[in-house]
Structure formats: structure tokens, C-alpha cells
């Protein structure tokens, strides 16, 4: 017959087994839960964030004609129009376009490519660092100040990628940024209507915040805004791409960039055309609406199939456009627990 001490040891073992089993079950349940949804906007969770879209830059009349068509199609009231500009001494600050947008209560977001169009593979960071473009940036600043309109400048966007000539050269990129910023300040002569956006691509290919963002960041004193570019390329773009939810594309990158403490935008976003696109957009838009860290979202509303990419337009199918209209007009109140 077992002793009282044996009974005590037996009961102790039984209790530990029960507690251990409960902890295992609770851990298994918690591990199956989806990633937590970001903190909801505290007082206006049904309010659409500021938004805008990409418009290819043509001559003024053609640009404005196309712009009016797209605004009628999308509805609502965008606040921003994104377009691209190059490092061409003859073009400089796009005064006429900026002023025409302002007349329509729209603000320009200017994505400056750090090479002249036609020399896309040539690296110009060293030329900027060495002062060979000082006059370009000083004149850009003077013209921006003369316009009086606030603009956002995306200087050398997606610098952590390997597809642009200025990409993946962190030391040179930081030096070029600070040189250009200083020269533009000379031209601005005290005006503060140019807001500089640090805009990397979302982390990809094993990048971490320490390797994909931090080495390129030029410093709080020369950065006004933060942006992120990210896309769901789907299953067929290349061997390195698969269908990804909004959370898979942006989640870790938003968490990392938000820690810098600057206003945060999604500066380019899109999904490949696919029967699942409308569901993807519903999930993405609801999460963007819920995430109080995201102040503005700019949609890459453009068909790039001629360039070998996807049709990123918001109206690539009727269902997707309806989802977008619902987001603008009524809002998507329920945050899906898992991505489609």
C-alpha cells in the first residue's frame, strides 16, 4: 500500500500534467489566430484616409483631360496626384502642372527618378554628391517657392530595391539626399512648401528593417514624410512572386517604418488583375481604414501590361471598382480576420 508521501507525489504529478495540457491547448489556440489588426482610428474609424492616385505625366492639356476622366470614374474627392519626373536639367520643377492641380484642390506628389529618362541604367548619385546637380536642385527650389504650392517630393523612391540605378547603394544614397536637400534649401530661401518623403519598397527577399530601411535613411532633420511602395504581383509575374495578402505585403514594413515617428503614407499600392482581386481590395482597404498609422494612400491606377507587368488599375474588373466605390462612399466597417 503506497505511503502518504507517495500519494502526495502522485497528486503533484497529476496536477502538473493537467496544467501542462491546458497550457499546450491554449498555446495551440493562440498560435492559430491571425495577426492582430492594427489599432483602430480612435474617433473616426469610419473615415476614409486621405487618398490619391497615379496619373502619367503628359503635356498639360492631355494630362488634365485624362485626369478629369479618371476622377469621374473613381468618384470621391482625392487630395493627391502622383506622377514621375526625371533628373533632366531642361524639365525641372513642373510649375504648370502643380498650379493646374492646385486649381482643382489637388496636391502634387512628385516622384523624382535619379537619372534622366533615356539613361535609366547610368548611376547619377556620384554626380549629385560631387555637386554637378547643385544648380538643378537650387533652381527646383526657387521655382517651387515661386509657385507657393505645397508639394511632396519622393526623392529616389524604392532605393532598397535592385531595379533602379540608384538602388542598393545606401552610403551614396544618403549623401546624395543630403546634398540635394541642402541645395534645394538654398533655392527655397526659407519657403517650406516642399515636403521630402523617404519612400522605400516594402521589405522583400530576406530584407529586415536593419538591412532594408536603416542603411538608406538620411536622417530625421531632412525627412518630412515616410512612404512605402508595395504590390501583390500574384502567382504568375515571376518565379519569385506568389499571391500575397495586404498584410503579407505591407505588415512588417509598416510596423518597422512607423517606428521612425514621421507621418506615414502608402505611396504606391496595387494588386494584379485576378478573380480574387476584389476580395483582396476589400481586405486591403478595410485594413488601411483601420490602421491609424496610415495617414494617406496613393493607388497605382495604371495598366502596365505593355511594359510586361500587370493591369494595376482600380477598374481592371467591375467588382474591384465597386469595392473601391464602397470604400469611398460608405466605408468597410468589418475587418476580415484573415486575408482571402
Secondary structure, DSSP 4 states (H G I P E B T S, - for coil): ---HHHHHHHHHHHHHHHHHHHHHHHHHHHHTSPPPPPPPPSS-TTSPPEEEEE-----HHHHHHHHHHHHHHH-S---EEEEEE-S-TTT-S-HHHHHHHHHTT-EEEEEE-SS-TT-TTS--HHHHHTTTTHHHHHHHHHHHHHH---EEEEET-STTSSSSTTTT-HHHHHHHHHHHHHHHHHHHTT---EEEEEEEEPP-TT--HHHHTGGG---GGG--EEEEEEEE--SSS-TT-----HHHHHHHHHHHHHTT-SEEEEEEEEE-S-TTHHHHHHHHHHHHHH-TTEEEEEE---B-GGGTS-B--TTSSHHHHHHHHHHHHT------SS--
